[in-house]
Amino acid sequence: MIDKSDLWFVIIGLGVGSYFLRFAFIGLVGSRQMPPWLLRHLRYTAVAILPALVAPLIVWPAATDGMLDPARLAAAVVTLTVGLITRNVFGAIFAGALTLYALLYLLG
């Protein structure tokens, strides 16, 4: 268990760091026009966040102690395939969730 003073130190430190990181873009760059090449790259930031959050859960799932799980891998492939074919986010999420739960049920 972490000491309470260490926990609050980490929480406050992360809050201050987050504030200054946001201030760098909003306060310092907010009134200036950003170059087109930077705007082009920033468009893909939100798209890259979800795979970066999901990939470790597929490759090293905590539920299986880090072992590769065929049900989670198949659900990821189905989600990606449905998303690419239909261009429907909710359909892809639903198909992936349905595949995951069905395979977890069938494979035990």
C-alpha positions in Angstrom: 0.0 0.0 0.0 1.3 3.4 -0.9 1.7 6.1 1.8 -1.0 8.8 1.8 1.5 11.6 1.6 3.2 9.9 -1.4 -0.2 9.4 -3.1 -1.1 13.0 -2.7 2.3 14.1 -3.9 1.9 12.0 -7.1 -1.7 13.3 -7.6 -0.7 16.9 -7.2 2.4 16.4 -9.4 0.4 14.9 -12.2 -2.2 17.7 -12.0 0.5 20.4 -12.2 2.2 18.5 -15.1 -1.1 18.2 -16.9 -1.9 21.9 -16.4 1.4 23.0 -17.8 1.2 20.6 -20.8 -2.3 22.0 -21.7 -1.1 25.6 -21.0 1.7 25.1 -23.5 -0.8 24.6 -26.3 -3.6 26.9 -25.1 -1.7 29.7 -23.4 1.4 29.9 -25.5 0.2 28.8 -28.9 -3.5 29.6 -28.6 -3.4 33.0 -30.3 -1.0 32.0 -33.1 -1.8 30.1 -36.3 -0.4 26.6 -36.3 1.5 25.4 -39.4 -0.5 23.2 -41.8 1.9 20.2 -41.3 1.2 20.3 -37.5 -2.5 20.5 -38.0 -2.4 17.6 -40.4 -0.6 15.4 -37.8 -2.8 16.5 -34.9 -5.9 15.2 -36.8 -4.7 11.7 -36.2 -4.0 12.0 -32.5 -7.5 11.0 -31.4 -7.5 8.1 -33.8 -4.2 6.7 -32.4 -5.4 6.9 -28.8 -7.9 4.1 -28.9 -5.6 1.4 -30.4 -2.9 2.5 -28.0 -5.2 1.8 -25.1 -6.7 -1.4 -26.4 -3.6 -3.1 -27.8 -2.0 -4.1 -24.4 -5.4 -5.5 -23.4 -5.3 -7.8 -26.4 -1.7 -8.9 -26.4 -1.1 -9.1 -22.6 -4.6 -9.4 -21.0 -4.6 -9.3 -17.2 -7.4 -11.8 -17.1 -5.1 -14.5 -18.4 -2.0 -13.4 -16.6 -0.4 -12.0 -19.7 -0.9 -15.1 -21.9 -2.2 -14.5 -25.4 -6.0 -15.4 -25.4 -7.6 -16.6 -28.7 -11.0 -15.2 -27.7 -9.7 -11.7 -27.2 -7.5 -11.9 -30.4 -10.4 -13.1 -32.5 -12.7 -10.4 -31.0 -10.1 -7.8 -32.0 -9.9 -9.1 -35.5 -13.7 -9.2 -35.9 -13.9 -5.6 -34.5 -11.3 -4.4 -36.9 -12.8 -6.2 -39.9 -16.4 -5.0 -39.2 -15.1 -1.4 -38.6 -13.2 -1.4 -41.9 -16.0 -2.9 -43.9 -19.0 -1.0 -42.5 -17.3 2.2 -41.2 -19.7 2.0 -38.3 -18.1 2.4 -34.9 -21.0 1.1 -32.9 -21.4 -1.9 -35.2 -17.8 -2.7 -34.8 -17.9 -2.5 -31.0 -21.0 -4.6 -30.8 -19.6 -7.2 -33.1 -16.4 -7.4 -31.2 -18.2 -7.6 -27.8 -20.5 -10.3 -29.1 -17.6 -12.3 -30.5 -15.6 -11.9 -27.2 -18.5 -13.1 -25.0 -19.5 -15.9 -27.3 -15.9 -17.2 -27.5 -15.4 -16.9 -23.8 -18.6 -18.9 -23.3 -17.7 -21.5 -25.9 -14.0 -21.9 -24.9 -14.7 -21.9 -21.2 
